[in-house]
Amino acid sequence: MQPTEKETRYAEIVKFFGFVLSQYRLYSDKHPASQLAIRNLVARLEVALSSEPNLTMAFVGGRLIVNDHALDNKKTGVAELLRETHRLRIESLTFNQGATEDETSSFLKLIATPAKTLEQMGGLKKVLEEANLQHIRLGTARIQIVKEEEAVVKKSEIGQGEGGDGEGGGKGEGEGGKGEEAKKEGAAAKGKGRRIERVEELVDHLIKGAGEKVELTIDLERLAYEVEKKPELVAREVVHRAEDLESLKRIVEDLGKFLQEHLARPMIQEGKDFSPRISRFAREFKKAVEGPDVPNDFKVSVEELVARLEQCADEVKLELITKTFQDSGGDTASLARVVGKFLRGKESRQRLLEPLRERISALGIGEKGFDQAFAVLGEKRGPKKSGQVDVPIEELEELRRIRDQFKEELARRLKEETAVIEREKKRALDEKERVDTIIRSIGEGLVVVDGDGKIQFMNPAAEKLLGLDHAGAKGVPVPELVKGQHTLAMAKGPLRDGADHVTKEIEVKSSDAETQRIVQASTAVIENEDGKTVGMVSVLSDITKQKQLDEAKSKFVSHVSHELRTPLLSIQESLALLLGKEIGEVTPEQEKFLSIAQRNIGRLSRLVNDLLDVAKLEAGKIELQPVRFELKDMVHHVVETVRSWAESKGVAIDEVYPEAPIPVLADPDRLTQVVTNLLGNAIKFTPEGGKISVEVDPRQSAPGTAEEPGVAVSVQDSGIGIPKQDQERIFEKFEQVSLASPQGVSSTGLGLTIAKEIVELHGGKIWVDSNEGQGSRFTFAIPQRLRGAVEVEQDVA
């Protein structure tokens, strides 16, 4: 008879009910596998409750009835659900419309909770009341009904083998046929009782021994399931709980008896072989003892303990063969059939041959009949064909079980890994979307190119600045898009070899070809894990307004400076005539004030000249006049020019030159201006009694400059030094060090700016090495030959 649609739906609910329980025991309720299982269960409950006001599961006489439909106990999950409800003494379970995923999950977490934990929490009824489940109701049995898969035994019977028949045990059933009710009354009269449902509870009982007279209710089916399906967990529990070697031996001895008497014997009655399960447990026990963090005396005795467990397995096998032999006729032919069924392995036949002979002989089969049965077995088996392998049936069963377990574990892990990958994929996509949104929203332009110089990405700001479209630009080399008519001037300054970051200023025209913009492009190199360059990323900033303001400021300064130069020259000439007494004598006091005026006019004149030089450099109006000259002579000439000033301050100047000549092709006047500025600063900031060293080194080049041969000039003083935070800033306009200058020392803050611009025009670099209180060393390095210069000989001296 085919199941109805409702019965199929109910069977699905029960299946997922059992699956959720197993997932909750393996993982937490937050685990992806658990969450998926509960969602599947709730989805099916919602479908069922959409057409019915509630769904009630009743557990009656070992049967599961769902809304008046009895489900086959062979259906997936039915047996599991019956065991759980029996363990918790639940008679019925009802889901009403409105049951949520959280509510259902909370209920199933309680159902999956170990019995001990529930007892510590005050019992299932109390826990459910505290959980306040609005749409789930259950009923509990007033009297515990002991099912066939359970046994009520005295505590003293476990661990002592046969012979325990005290009150409330086997005796309760033998007197007057009172049966189950008598057992319960006997247990109640004692005032004590205990249920053993899990292996850890059994091990706990074996550790405590049999001194206390307590009746035990044992869930044999569940214990058999754990020994068969989870022998490694059982083995670890035994080893972990043993306090010492004697304790371990006692547990193994008692556990072996329990397996033989209480788990194997019911299966023997059904003609089933439990010995392979005991053998596998023995192997897992050996692995557990040989594992890490296990006492050495355990490991020394492991073979003895494993042999005891294997002995239990052999006794179970012998008892099974003997009983089956008796039940199947008790003659030689039946013996051959039974032995062929249960002793297929050559090793097991050899090991059990003599013990089996003794048992069979006691049943009336003589030596001749016994040997004849084994001879018949050998004839039936016949000679092995080429490539045929004789595998014992118990080993085949074990291999099948391992195969099935492997498939389940593989499917579970695959499901978990898939869930992890999906989560990571979603997280990565969310992060990518977030980053893309940020990049597209920023006001600065962003351009990413690969190792071949092809555009891979442009944000809207970059499209607007460069007048390009991302869809049409992606994958196209930069030179094909940013062509000559769009690029009016390339970056100021050369690219430096080895640099991973460079900032350039580019003048471009927008898409209308009329609006001119100045864009600052800050470009960084993208490297892979091996340090290989795989692309670049550029941040584009529209600095048109900033440049316009800077240009207006420079023009204003230049204009004012030109306007100041003419009156300053007239004042200087007039003061020179007065001091030269060409238009008459002056008194000493008048001469004093005229000299002061002349010095300040000279200082003002130098400031005006510096402002004009800066304006010209920024406007690109200074052109170098390169000639070939001897660098040592030029530097020495500057030193001699300022030596008298240094000596007046009590400062000595040393000069260090190489013996070989150093011809360079450069602008001698501008380089003289650089050296004079560096020496002037050194004299200003070196205290009386200090020392200045000037050195020319033809072997040194500036880091990051061109690969052509270079030469360096350095000026070392013993002044106040420069803080680290100021060493880059002092080369900017009007910037000075943050330390207090010596008394009487002043500066416009333009000298180093001019020096830096002149050095960079020569394709070189200038830098400073300094520590506070230890002086400073300024160095500039330039190529010995200015690129593109035409040689003209000149005598600098």
Secondary structure, 3 states (H helix, E strand, C coil): CCCCHHHHHHHHHHHHHHHHHHHHHHCCCCCHHHHHHHHHHHHHHHHHHCCCCEEEEEEECCEEEECCEEECCCCCCHHHHHHHHHHHCEEEEEEECCCCHHHHHHHHHHHCCCHHHHHHCCCHHHHHHHHCCCCEEEEECCCCCCCCCEEEEEHHHCCCCCCCCCCCCHHHHHCCCCHHHHHHHHHHHHCCCEEECCHHHHHHHHHHCCCCCCEEEEEHHHHHHHHHHCHHHHHHHHHHHCCCHHHHHHHHHHHHHHHHHHHHHHHHHCCCCCHHHHHHHHHHHHHHHCCCCCCHHHHHCHHHHHHHHHHHHHHHHHHHHHHHHHHCCCCHHHHHHHHHHHCCCHHHHHHHHHHHHHHHHHCCCCHHHHHHHHHHHHHHHCCCCCCCCCCCHHHHHHHHHHHHHHHHHHHHHHHHHHHHHHHHHHHHHHHHHHHHHHHHHCCCEEEEEECCCEEEEECHHHHHHHCCCHHHHCCCEHHHHCCCCCEEECCCCCCCCCCCEEEEEEEEECCCCCCEEEEEEEEEEEECCCCCEEEEEEEEEECHHHHHHHHHHHHHHHHHHHHHHHHHHHHHHHHHHHHCCCCCCCCHHHHHHHHHHHHHHHHHHHHHHHHHHHHHHHHCCCCCCCEEEEHHHHHHHHHHHHHHHHHHCCCEEEEECCCCCCEEEECHHHHHHHHHHHHHHHHHHCCCCCEEEEEEECCCCCCCCCCCCEEEEEEECCCCCCCHHHCCHHHCCCCCCCCCCCCCCCCCCCHHHHHHHHHHHCCCEEEEEECCCCCEEEEEEEECECCCCCCCECCCC
